[in-house]
Amino acid sequence: MKGEMEMGVLKKFFSLVFLSLIFNFSAAADNIRDCKSGDAKACMKAGFEFEKSNKISKALDFYNLACQKGEKLGCFKCAEIYYKGNNISGNYAKAANYFEKACDLMLPQGCYIAGVLYEDDSKKIHNIQKSIELYKKACKASLAPGCGRLGNIYFKGFGVSKNIQLAKRYFQKGCKGGDLNSCLMLGNLYLGKSGVAKNISKALKYFDYACSRGEGVACMQLGSMYLKGQEIPANLEKAKKYFKKSCNTGFALGCEALKTLE
């Protein structure tokens, strides 16, 4: 489930960057000529034209030229190609390197995705300290999932000393920026089981905020609380309502819980 969610986030970032590459195209020969004359945008156009024709190796060459000329989207496109391995050998180390270059050129999505790659301990490039550094850059640039990732690291103590209060601050920033996992985690913290003072009103607020925006786990949590009368009066109808919302997001456990009440 976690891996699927991560891939969904990465695909969303790829799509957003792809949309930013819509140019008014001139002839391919003109783009190649202008690229060689130092025009980074022309390099991007040439790369995009080759990519459309499925000439990925040639596209990579021109995206790399754009990247070398300081075009952050060129670096990002190189990273994307190496990450996906489209008609070339996939290479996570090269992908991470290009994402970092995009990050250095002030593209926070590059910071975030490089952080995800370095955090993944199933990959040879695993480096949690580098991941934290990149997430901090993404979070500072107001990319909410980067804040949420930092919150998770400090909450669980991955490669750092566990720090619940610091995790809470990052979750608050992430939730404020629209990262629903951060809102879910804040709700869990305010249940009072992790060293944060119990505040059921705040827990319900964060769960409901996340649930109303499609976070199935938050809906499941609310359903369970109303079913069991956990810290709030039991209410079977509200439990059903939240289990149904959870199920409608595609969260399997929400569907299973709903079936037991029907």
MIDOSE-1310 file (N, C-alpha, C; in nm, 2 decimals, decimal comma, always signed):
residues 262
mkge	+0,08/-0,12/+0,00/+0,00/+0,00/+0,00/+0,09/+0,13/+0,00; +0,19/+0,13/+0,09/+0,28/+0,24/+0,10/+0,35/+0,27/-0,04; +0,40/+0,15/-0,10/+0,47/+0,17/-0,23/+0,38/+0,22/-0,34; +0,25/+0,18/-0,34/+0,15/+0,23/-0,44/+0,12/+0,38/-0,42
memg	+0,11/+0,42/-0,29/+0,09/+0,56/-0,26/+0,21/+0,64/-0,31; +0,33/+0,59/-0,28/+0,45/+0,67/-0,32/+0,46/+0,68/-0,47; +0,42/+0,57/-0,55/+0,43/+0,58/-0,69/+0,32/+0,68/-0,74; +0,21/+0,68/-0,67/+0,10/+0,78/-0,71/+0,15/+0,92/-0,70
vlkk	+0,22/+0,95/-0,59/+0,28/+1,08/-0,57/+0,38/+1,12/-0,68; +0,47/+1,02/-0,70/+0,57/+1,05/-0,80/+0,51/+1,07/-0,94; +0,41/+0,99/-0,98/+0,35/+1,01/-1,11/+0,28/+1,14/-1,12; +0,22/+1,19/-1,01/+0,16/+1,32/-1,00/+0,26/+1,43/-1,03
ffsl	+0,38/+1,42/-0,97/+0,49/+1,52/-0,99/+0,53/+1,51/-1,13; +0,55/+1,39/-1,19/+0,59/+1,38/-1,33/+0,49/+1,44/-1,42; +0,36/+1,42/-1,39/+0,26/+1,48/-1,48/+0,26/+1,63/-1,47; +0,28/+1,69/-1,35/+0,28/+1,83/-1,34/+0,40/+1,89/-1,42
vfls	+0,51/+1,83/-1,41/+0,63/+1,88/-1,48/+0,61/+1,86/-1,63; +0,55/+1,75/-1,67/+0,52/+1,73/-1,81/+0,44/+1,84/-1,87; +0,33/+1,88/-1,79/+0,24/+1,98/-1,84/+0,32/+2,12/-1,86; +0,42/+2,14/-1,78/+0,50/+2,26/-1,80/+0,59/+2,26/-1,92
lifn	+0,59/+2,15/-1,99/+0,68/+2,14/-2,11/+0,60/+2,16/-2,24; +0,48/+2,22/-2,23/+0,41/+2,25/-2,35/+0,46/+2,38/-2,41; +0,52/+2,36/-2,53/+0,58/+2,48/-2,59/+0,51/+2,51/-2,73; +0,54/+2,62/-2,78/+0,50/+2,65/-2,92/+0,62/+2,60/-3,01
fsaa	+0,60/+2,48/-3,07/+0,71/+2,41/-3,13/+0,75/+2,48/-3,27; +0,88/+2,49/-3,29/+0,93/+2,53/-3,42/+0,98/+2,40/-3,48; +1,04/+2,41/-3,60/+1,09/+2,30/-3,67/+1,21/+2,23/-3,59; +1,21/+2,10/-3,59/+1,31/+2,02/-3,51/+1,45/+2,07/-3,54
adni	+1,48/+2,09/-3,67/+1,62/+2,14/-3,71/+1,65/+2,27/-3,65; +1,55/+2,36/-3,64/+1,58/+2,49/-3,58/+1,61/+2,48/-3,43; +1,53/+2,39/-3,36/+1,55/+2,36/-3,22/+1,69/+2,31/-3,19; +1,74/+2,21/-3,28/+1,87/+2,16/-3,26/+1,98/+2,26/-3,28
rdck	+1,96/+2,34/-3,38/+2,06/+2,45/-3,41/+2,06/+2,55/-3,30; +1,95/+2,59/-3,25/+1,94/+2,69/-3,14/+1,99/+2,64/-3,01; +1,97/+2,51/-2,99/+2,02/+2,44/-2,87/+2,17/+2,44/-2,87; +2,23/+2,41/-2,99/+2,38/+2,41/-3,00/+2,44/+2,55/-2,99
sgda	+2,35/+2,65/-3,01/+2,40/+2,79/-2,99/+2,38/+2,84/-2,85; +2,33/+2,75/-2,76/+2,32/+2,79/-2,62/+2,18/+2,81/-2,57; +2,08/+2,79/-2,65/+1,94/+2,82/-2,60/+1,89/+2,69/-2,53; +1,88/+2,70/-2,40/+1,83/+2,59/-2,32/+1,69/+2,55/-2,35
kacm	+1,60/+2,65/-2,38/+1,46/+2,62/-2,41/+1,45/+2,54/-2,54; +1,54/+2,57/-2,64/+1,55/+2,50/-2,76/+1,59/+2,35/-2,74; +1,68/+2,33/-2,65/+1,72/+2,20/-2,61/+1,60/+2,12/-2,56; +1,52/+2,19/-2,47/+1,40/+2,12/-2,42/+1,31/+2,08/-2,53
kagf	+1,28/+2,17/-2,62/+1,19/+2,15/-2,73/+1,24/+2,03/-2,82; +1,37/+2,03/-2,85/+1,43/+1,92/-2,92/+1,41/+1,79/-2,85; +1,44/+1,79/-2,72/+1,43/+1,67/-2,64/+1,28/+1,62/-2,64; +1,19/+1,71/-2,62/+1,05/+1,67/-2,62/+1,01/+1,61/-2,75
efek	+1,05/+1,67/-2,86/+1,02/+1,62/-2,99/+1,07/+1,48/-3,01; +1,19/+1,45/-2,97/+1,25/+1,32/-2,98/+1,18/+1,22/-2,89; +1,14/+1,27/-2,77/+1,06/+1,18/-2,68/+0,93/+1,14/-2,74; +0,86/+1,24/-2,80/+0,73/+1,21/-2,87/+0,75/+1,10/-2,97
snki	+0,86/+1,10/-3,04/+0,89/+1,00/-3,15/+0,95/+0,87/-3,09; +0,95/+0,87/-2,96/+1,01/+0,75/-2,89/+1,15/+0,73/-2,91; +1,23/+0,83/-2,94/+1,37/+0,83/-2,96/+1,43/+0,87/-2,83; +1,42/+0,79/-2,73/+1,45/+0,83/-2,59/+1,60/+0,86/-2,57
skal	+1,68/+0,79/-2,63/+1,83/+0,82/-2,61/+1,86/+0,96/-2,66; +1,80/+0,99/-2,78/+1,83/+1,13/-2,84/+1,76/+1,23/-2,75; +1,64/+1,20/-2,70/+1,57/+1,30/-2,61/+1,66/+1,32/-2,48; +1,72/+1,21/-2,43/+1,80/+1,23/-2,31/+1,92/+1,32/-2,34
dfyn	+1,98/+1,30/-2,46/+2,09/+1,39/-2,49/+2,06/+1,54/-2,48; +1,94/+1,57/-2,54/+1,90/+1,71/-2,54/+1,85/+1,76/-2,41; +1,78/+1,68/-2,33/+1,74/+1,72/-2,20/+1,87/+1,74/-2,11; +1,97/+1,66/-2,13/+2,10/+1,67/-2,06/+2,16/+1,80/-2,09
lacq	+2,16/+1,84/-2,22/+2,22/+1,97/-2,26/+2,14/+2,08/-2,20; +2,01/+2,07/-2,19/+1,93/+2,17/-2,13/+1,97/+2,19/-1,98; +1,98/+2,07/-1,92/+2,02/+2,07/-1,77/+2,16/+2,13/-1,75; +2,25/+2,10/-1,84/+2,39/+2,16/-1,83/+2,38/+2,31/-1,84
kgek	+2,28/+2,36/-1,92/+2,27/+2,50/-1,94/+2,19/+2,57/-1,83; +2,15/+2,50/-1,73/+2,08/+2,55/-1,61/+1,93/+2,55/-1,62; +1,88/+2,46/-1,71/+1,73/+2,45/-1,72/+1,69/+2,33/-1,63; +1,62/+2,37/-1,52/+1,58/+2,27/-1,42/+1,49/+2,16/-1,47
lgcf	+1,40/+2,20/-1,57/+1,32/+2,09/-1,62/+1,39/+1,99/-1,71; +1,51/+2,03/-1,76/+1,59/+1,94/-1,84/+1,65/+1,84/-1,74; +1,69/+1,88/-1,63/+1,75/+1,79/-1,52/+1,64/+1,70/-1,48; +1,52/+1,75/-1,46/+1,40/+1,67/-1,41/+1,37/+1,56/-1,51
kcae	+1,37/+1,60/-1,64/+1,33/+1,50/-1,75/+1,44/+1,39/-1,76; +1,56/+1,43/-1,74/+1,67/+1,33/-1,74/+1,64/+1,23/-1,63; +1,61/+1,28/-1,51/+1,59/+1,20/-1,39/+1,47/+1,11/-1,42; +1,36/+1,16/-1,48/+1,24/+1,09/-1,50/+1,27/+0,97/-1,59
iyyk	+1,35/+0,99/-1,70/+1,38/+0,89/-1,79/+1,46/+0,78/-1,73; +1,56/+0,81/-1,65/+1,64/+0,71/-1,58/+1,56/+0,64/-1,47; +1,47/+0,71/-1,41/+1,38/+0,65/-1,31/+1,29/+0,55/-1,37; +1,22/+0,58/-1,48/+1,13/+0,50/-1,54/+1,19/+0,39/-1,63
gnni	+1,31/+0,42/-1,67/+1,38/+0,32/-1,76/+1,31/+0,30/-1,89; +1,26/+0,41/-1,95/+1,19/+0,40/-2,08/+1,28/+0,38/-2,19; +1,29/+0,26/-2,24/+1,38/+0,22/-2,36/+1,53/+0,25/-2,33; +1,56/+0,27/-2,21/+1,70/+0,27/-2,17/+1,72/+0,19/-2,04
sgny	+1,84/+0,17/-2,00/+1,85/+0,09/-1,87/+1,82/+0,18/-1,75; +1,72/+0,14/-1,67/+1,69/+0,22/-1,55/+1,81/+0,23/-1,46; +1,82/+0,35/-1,40/+1,94/+0,37/-1,31/+1,90/+0,47/-1,20; +1,87/+0,41/-1,08/+1,82/+0,50/-0,97/+1,93/+0,60/-0,93
akaa	+2,06/+0,56/-0,93/+2,16/+0,65/-0,89/+2,17/+0,77/-0,98; +2,16/+0,75/-1,11/+2,16/+0,86/-1,21/+2,03/+0,94/-1,19; +1,92/+0,87/-1,17/+1,79/+0,95/-1,15/+1,80/+1,04/-1,03; +1,85/+0,99/-0,92/+1,87/+1,07/-0,80/+1,96/+1,18/-0,82
nyfe	+2,07/+1,16/-0,90/+2,16/+1,27/-0,92/+2,10/+1,38/-1,00; +2,02/+1,35/-1,10/+1,95/+1,45/-1,18/+1,84/+1,52/-1,10; +1,77/+1,44/-1,02/+1,67/+1,51/-0,93/+1,73/+1,61/-0,84; +1,85/+1,57/-0,79/+1,93/+1,67/-0,70/+1,97/+1,79/-0,78
kacd	+2,01/+1,77/-0,91/+2,04/+1,89/-0,99/+1,92/+1,98/-1,01; +1,80/+1,92/-1,03/+1,68/+2,00/-1,04/+1,65/+2,07/-0,91; +1,68/+2,00/-0,80/+1,66/+2,06/-0,67/+1,75/+2,18/-0,65; +1,88/+2,17/-0,69/+1,97/+2,28/-0,68/+1,93/+2,40/-0,76
lmlp	+1,85/+2,37/-0,87/+1,81/+2,48/-0,96/+1,67/+2,53/-0,91; +1,63/+2,50/-0,79/+1,51/+2,55/-0,72/+1,38/+2,49/-0,77; +1,39/+2,36/-0,80/+1,27/+2,28/-0,83/+1,24/+2,19/-0,72; +1,15/+2,22/-0,62/+1,13/+2,15/-0,50/+1,09/+2,00/-0,52
qgcy	+1,02/+1,98/-0,64/+0,98/+1,84/-0,67/+1,10/+1,75/-0,68; +1,21/+1,81/-0,74/+1,33/+1,73/-0,75/+1,39/+1,70/-0,62; +1,38/+1,79/-0,52/+1,43/+1,77/-0,39/+1,35/+1,65/-0,33; +1,22/+1,66/-0,34/+1,13/+1,56/-0,28/+1,16/+1,42/-0,34
iagv	+1,16/+1,41/-0,47/+1,17/+1,27/-0,53/+1,31/+1,21/-0,50; +1,41/+1,30/-0,51/+1,55/+1,25/-0,47/+1,55/+1,20/-0,33; +1,48/+1,27/-0,24/+1,47/+1,23/-0,10/+1,40/+1,09/-0,08; +1,29/+1,07/-0,16/+1,22/+0,94/-0,16/+1,32/+0,83/-0,20
lyed	+1,40/+0,85/-0,31/+1,49/+0,75/-0,36/+1,59/+0,72/-0,25; +1,65/+0,82/-0,19/+1,75/+0,80/-0,09/+1,70/+0,74/+0,04; +1,57/+0,76/+0,07/+1,51/+0,70/+0,19/+1,48/+0,55/+0,17; +1,46/+0,51/+0,05/+1,42/+0,37/+0,02/+1,54/+0,27/+0,05
dskk	+1,53/+0,20/+0,16/+1,64/+0,11/+0,20/+1,65/-0,01/+0,12; +1,56/-0,03/+0,02/+1,57/-0,15/-0,07/+1,67/-0,11/-0,19; +1,71/+0,01/-0,20/+1,79/+0,06/-0,31/+1,94/+0,08/-0,26; +2,03/+0,05/-0,35/+2,17/+0,06/-0,31/+2,21/+0,20/-0,27
ihni	+2,14/+0,30/-0,32/+2,18/+0,44/-0,29/+2,12/+0,49/-0,16; +2,06/+0,40/-0,08/+2,00/+0,44/+0,05/+2,09/+0,53/+0,13; +2,04/+0,65/+0,17/+2,12/+0,74/+0,25/+2,02/+0,83/+0,32; +1,99/+0,79/+0,45/+1,88/+0,86/+0,52/+1,92/+1,01/+0,55
qksi	+2,05/+1,03/+0,58/+2,09/+1,17/+0,61/+2,07/+1,26/+0,48; +2,10/+1,21/+0,37/+2,08/+1,28/+0,25/+1,94/+1,31/+0,22; +1,86/+1,20/+0,25/+1,71/+1,21/+0,23/+1,66/+1,33/+0,32; +1,70/+1,33/+0,44/+1,65/+1,43/+0,54/+1,69/+1,57/+0,48
elyk	+1,81/+1,59/+0,44/+1,86/+1,72/+0,38/+1,77/+1,76/+0,27; +1,73/+1,67/+0,18/+1,65/+1,70/+0,06/+1,51/+1,73/+0,10; +1,45/+1,65/+0,19/+1,32/+1,68/+0,24/+1,31/+1,82/+0,30; +1,41/+1,86/+0,38/+1,41/+1,99/+0,44/+1,41/+2,10/+0,34
kack	+1,48/+2,08/+0,23/+1,47/+2,18/+0,12/+1,33/+2,18/+0,06; +1,27/+2,07/+0,04/+1,14/+2,06/-0,02/+1,04/+2,13/+0,07; +1,05/+2,10/+0,20/+0,96/+2,15/+0,30/+0,97/+2,30/+0,31; +1,10/+2,35/+0,31/+1,12/+2,49/+0,32/+1,06/+2,57/+0,20
asla	+1,06/+2,49/+0,08/+1,00/+2,55/-0,04/+0,85/+2,53/-0,04; +0,79/+2,49/+0,07/+0,64/+2,48/+0,09/+0,59/+2,36/+0,01; +0,67/+2,26/-0,01/+0,62/+2,13/-0,08/+0,58/+2,04/+0,04; +0,45/+2,04/+0,07/+0,39/+1,98/+0,19/+0,43/+1,83/+0,21
pgcg	+0,43/+1,75/+0,11/+0,48/+1,61/+0,13/+0,62/+1,59/+0,18; +0,70/+1,69/+0,15/+0,84/+1,69/+0,21/+0,84/+1,71/+0,36; +0,75/+1,80/+0,40/+0,73/+1,82/+0,55/+0,68/+1,69/+0,61; +0,58/+1,63/+0,55/+0,52/+1,50/+0,60/+0,63/+1,39/+0,61
rlgn	+0,71/+1,38/+0,51/+0,82/+1,28/+0,52/+0,91/+1,30/+0,63; +0,95/+1,43/+0,66/+1,03/+1,46/+0,77/+0,96/+1,42/+0,90; +0,83/+1,45/+0,91/+0,76/+1,41/+1,03/+0,76/+1,26/+1,05; +0,75/+1,19/+0,95/+0,75/+1,04/+0,96/+0,89/+0,99/+1,01
iyfk	+0,99/+1,05/+0,95/+1,13/+1,01/+0,99/+1,15/+1,04/+1,14; +1,12/+1,16/+1,19/+1,14/+1,19/+1,33/+1,04/+1,12/+1,42; +0,92/+1,08/+1,37/+0,83/+1,01/+1,45/+0,87/+0,87/+1,47; +0,93/+0,81/+1,37/+0,97/+0,67/+1,38/+1,12/+0,65/+1,42
gfgv	+1,20/+0,76/+1,41/+1,34/+0,75/+1,45/+1,42/+0,68/+1,34; +1,39/+0,70/+1,22/+1,47/+0,64/+1,11/+1,60/+0,71/+1,09; +1,71/+0,66/+1,13/+1,84/+0,71/+1,11/+1,87/+0,84/+1,20; +1,77/+0,88/+1,28/+1,79/+0,99/+1,37/+1,73/+0,96/+1,50
skni	+1,75/+1,04/+1,60/+1,69/+1,01/+1,73/+1,54/+1,05/+1,72; +1,46/+0,96/+1,78/+1,31/+0,98/+1,77/+1,28/+1,11/+1,84; +1,20/+1,20/+1,78/+1,16/+1,33/+1,83/+1,02/+1,36/+1,80; +0,93/+1,33/+1,89/+0,79/+1,34/+1,86/+0,75/+1,49/+1,84
qlak	+0,80/+1,58/+1,92/+0,76/+1,72/+1,91/+0,81/+1,78/+1,78; +0,93/+1,74/+1,73/+0,98/+1,78/+1,60/+0,89/+1,72/+1,49; +0,85/+1,60/+1,51/+0,77/+1,53/+1,41/+0,63/+1,60/+1,40; +0,58/+1,64/+1,52/+0,45/+1,71/+1,53/+0,46/+1,84/+1,45
ryfq	+0,57/+1,92/+1,46/+0,59/+2,05/+1,39/+0,59/+2,03/+1,24; +0,66/+1,92/+1,20/+0,66/+1,90/+1,05/+0,53/+1,85/+1,00; +0,46/+1,77/+1,08/+0,32/+1,73/+1,04/+0,23/+1,85/+1,03; +0,24/+1,94/+1,13/+0,15/+2,06/+1,12/+0,18/+2,14/+1,00
kgck	+0,31/+2,16/+0,96/+0,34/+2,23/+0,84/+0,29/+2,15/+0,72; +0,31/+2,02/+0,72/+0,26/+1,94/+0,61/+0,11/+1,94/+0,59; +0,04/+1,93/+0,70/-0,11/+1,93/+0,69/-0,16/+2,07/+0,65; -0,10/+2,17/+0,70/-0,14/+2,31/+0,66/-0,12/+2,33/+0,51
ggdl	-0,02/+2,26/+0,45/+0,01/+2,27/+0,31/-0,07/+2,17/+0,22; -0,15/+2,09/+0,29/-0,24/+2,00/+0,21/-0,20/+1,85/+0,21; -0,09/+1,81/+0,28/-0,05/+1,67/+0,28/-0,14/+1,60/+0,38; -0,22/+1,51/+0,33/-0,33/+1,45/+0,41/-0,27/+1,35/+0,51
nscl	-0,16/+1,28/+0,47/-0,09/+1,19/+0,56/-0,05/+1,26/+0,69; +0,00/+1,39/+0,67/+0,04/+1,47/+0,79/-0,08/+1,49/+0,88; -0,20/+1,52/+0,82/-0,32/+1,55/+0,90/-0,36/+1,42/+0,97; -0,35/+1,31/+0,90/-0,38/+1,18/+0,97/-0,29/+1,15/+1,09
mlgn	-0,16/+1,18/+1,07/-0,06/+1,16/+1,18/-0,09/+1,25/+1,29; -0,13/+1,37/+1,26/-0,16/+1,47/+1,37/-0,28/+1,41/+1,45; -0,38/+1,36/+1,38/-0,49/+1,30/+1,45/-0,45/+1,19/+1,54; -0,36/+1,11/+1,49/-0,31/+1,00/+1,58/-0,24/+1,05/+1,70
lylg	-0,15/+1,15/+1,68/-0,08/+1,21/+1,79/-0,17/+1,26/+1,90; -0,28/+1,33/+1,86/-0,37/+1,39/+1,96/-0,46/+1,28/+2,03; -0,45/+1,16/+1,99/-0,51/+1,05/+2,07/-0,44/+1,03/+2,20; -0,32/+1,08/+2,21/-0,24/+1,08/+2,33/-0,16/+0,96/+2,36
ksgv	-0,13/+0,88/+2,25/-0,05/+0,76/+2,27/+0,09/+0,77/+2,24; +0,14/+0,89/+2,20/+0,28/+0,90/+2,16/+0,35/+1,01/+2,22; +0,31/+1,05/+2,34/+0,38/+1,15/+2,42/+0,32/+1,29/+2,39; +0,22/+1,31/+2,31/+0,16/+1,43/+2,29/+0,03/+1,44/+2,38
akni	+0,01/+1,55/+2,44/-0,11/+1,56/+2,53/-0,24/+1,52/+2,45; -0,32/+1,44/+2,52/-0,44/+1,39/+2,45/-0,54/+1,51/+2,43; -0,59/+1,52/+2,31/-0,69/+1,62/+2,28/-0,78/+1,57/+2,17; -0,89/+1,50/+2,22/-0,98/+1,43/+2,13/-1,05/+1,52/+2,03
skal	-1,08/+1,65/+2,07/-1,14/+1,74/+1,98/-1,05/+1,77/+1,86; -0,92/+1,79/+1,89/-0,82/+1,81/+1,78/-0,80/+1,69/+1,69; -0,80/+1,57/+1,76/-0,79/+1,44/+1,68/-0,90/+1,43/+1,58; -1,02/+1,45/+1,63/-1,14/+1,44/+1,54/-1,13/+1,54/+1,43
kyfd	-1,08/+1,66/+1,46/-1,07/+1,77/+1,36/-0,98/+1,73/+1,25; -0,86/+1,68/+1,28/-0,76/+1,64/+1,18/-0,81/+1,51/+1,10; -0,87/+1,42/+1,17/-0,92/+1,30/+1,10/-1,03/+1,34/+1,00; -1,12/+1,42/+1,05/-1,23/+1,46/+0,96/-1,18/+1,55/+0,84
yacs	-1,08/+1,63/+0,87/-1,02/+1,71/+0,76/-0,97/+1,62/+0,65; -0,89/+1,52/+0,70/-0,82/+1,43/+0,60/-0,93/+1,34/+0,53; -1,02/+1,29/+0,61/-1,12/+1,21/+0,55/-1,21/+1,28/+0,45; -1,24/+1,40/+0,47/-1,33/+1,48/+0,38/-1,26/+1,51/+0,25
rgeg	-1,12/+1,49/+0,25/-1,05/+1,51/+0,13/-0,99/+1,39/+0,07; -1,05/+1,27/+0,11/-1,02/+1,15/+0,04/-0,92/+1,06/+0,11; -0,88/+1,08/+0,23/-0,78/+1,00/+0,30/-0,86/+0,88/+0,37; -0,85/+0,77/+0,31/-0,93/+0,65/+0,35/-0,90/+0,60/+0,49
vacm	-0,77/+0,61/+0,53/-0,73/+0,56/+0,66/-0,79/+0,65/+0,77; -0,80/+0,78/+0,74/-0,86/+0,87/+0,84/-1,01/+0,84/+0,86; -1,08/+0,82/+0,75/-1,22/+0,78/+0,75/-1,24/+0,65/+0,83; -1,15/+0,56/+0,81/-1,15/+0,43/+0,89/-1,13/+0,45/+1,03
qlgs	-1,04/+0,54/+1,07/-1,01/+0,57/+1,21/-1,14/+0,63/+1,28; -1,21/+0,72/+1,21/-1,33/+0,78/+1,26/-1,44/+0,68/+1,28; -1,45/+0,59/+1,18/-1,55/+0,48/+1,18/-1,53/+0,39/+1,30; -1,40/+0,36/+1,33/-1,37/+0,27/+1,44/-1,40/+0,34/+1,57
mylk	-1,37/+0,47/+1,58/-1,39/+0,54/+1,70/-1,54/+0,55/+1,74; -1,62/+0,57/+1,64/-1,77/+0,58/+1,66/-1,83/+0,44/+1,68; -1,77/+0,34/+1,62/-1,82/+0,20/+1,64/-1,79/+0,15/+1,79; -1,67/+0,18/+1,83/-1,63/+0,13/+1,97/-1,66/+0,23/+2,08
gqei	-1,70/+0,35/+2,05/-1,72/+0,45/+2,15/-1,59/+0,48/+2,21; -1,49/+0,49/+2,13/-1,35/+0,52/+2,18/-1,33/+0,67/+2,20; -1,34/+0,71/+2,32/-1,32/+0,85/+2,36/-1,44/+0,94/+2,32; -1,54/+0,89/+2,25/-1,66/+0,96/+2,21/-1,78/+0,87/+2,22
panl	-1,90/+0,92/+2,23/-2,01/+0,83/+2,24/-2,03/+0,74/+2,11; -2,06/+0,61/+2,13/-2,07/+0,52/+2,02/-2,19/+0,57/+1,93; -2,17/+0,55/+1,80/-2,28/+0,59/+1,71/-2,27/+0,51/+1,59; -2,36/+0,41/+1,58/-2,35/+0,31/+1,47/-2,37/+0,37/+1,33
ekak	-2,46/+0,47/+1,32/-2,48/+0,53/+1,19/-2,36/+0,61/+1,14; -2,30/+0,68/+1,24/-2,18/+0,76/+1,20/-2,06/+0,66/+1,16; -2,06/+0,55/+1,24/-1,95/+0,45/+1,20/-1,97/+0,40/+1,06; -2,10/+0,37/+1,03/-2,13/+0,32/+0,89/-2,09/+0,43/+0,79
kyfk	-2,12/+0,55/+0,82/-2,10/+0,66/+0,73/-1,95/+0,67/+0,70; -1,87/+0,66/+0,80/-1,72/+0,68/+0,78/-1,66/+0,56/+0,72; -1,71/+0,44/+0,75/-1,66/+0,32/+0,69/-1,69/+0,32/+0,54; -1,81/+0,37/+0,50/-1,85/+0,38/+0,36/-1,76/+0,48/+0,29
kscn	-1,73/+0,60/+0,36/-1,63/+0,69/+0,30/-1,50/+0,63/+0,28; -1,45/+0,55/+0,37/-1,32/+0,49/+0,36/-1,32/+0,39/+0,25; -1,43/+0,31/+0,24/-1,44/+0,22/+0,13/-1,44/+0,28/-0,01; -1,51/+0,40/-0,02/-1,52/+0,47/-0,14/-1,39/+0,53/-0,19
tgfa	-1,29/+0,54/-0,10/-1,16/+0,58/-0,14/-1,07/+0,47/-0,19; -1,13/+0,34/-0,18/-1,05/+0,23/-0,22/-0,97/+0,16/-0,11; -1,00/+0,20/+0,01/-0,93/+0,14/+0,12/-1,00/+0,01/+0,16; -0,93/-0,10/+0,14/-1,00/-0,23/+0,15/-1,05/-0,26/+0,29
lgce	-0,98/-0,22/+0,40/-1,02/-0,24/+0,53/-1,15/-0,17/+0,56; -1,17/-0,05/+0,50/-1,29/+0,02/+0,52/-1,41/-0,05/+0,46; -1,39/-0,12/+0,35/-1,50/-0,20/+0,28/-1,53/-0,32/+0,37; -1,43/-0,38/+0,43/-1,45/-0,50/+0,51/-1,53/-0,46/+0,64
alkt	-1,49/-0,35/+0,70/-1,56/-0,30/+0,82/-1,70/-0,27/+0,79; -1,73/-0,21/+0,67/-1,87/-0,18/+0,63/-1,95/-0,30/+0,62; -1,89/-0,41/+0,56/-1,97/-0,53/+0,54/-2,01/-0,59/+0,67; -1,93/-0,58/+0,77/-1,97/-0,64/+0,90/-2,09/-0,57/+0,97
le	-2,12/-0,45/+0,92/-2,23/-0,37/+0,98/-2,35/-0,37/+0,89; -2,34/-0,43/+0,78/-2,46/-0,44/+0,69/-2,54/-0,57/+0,69
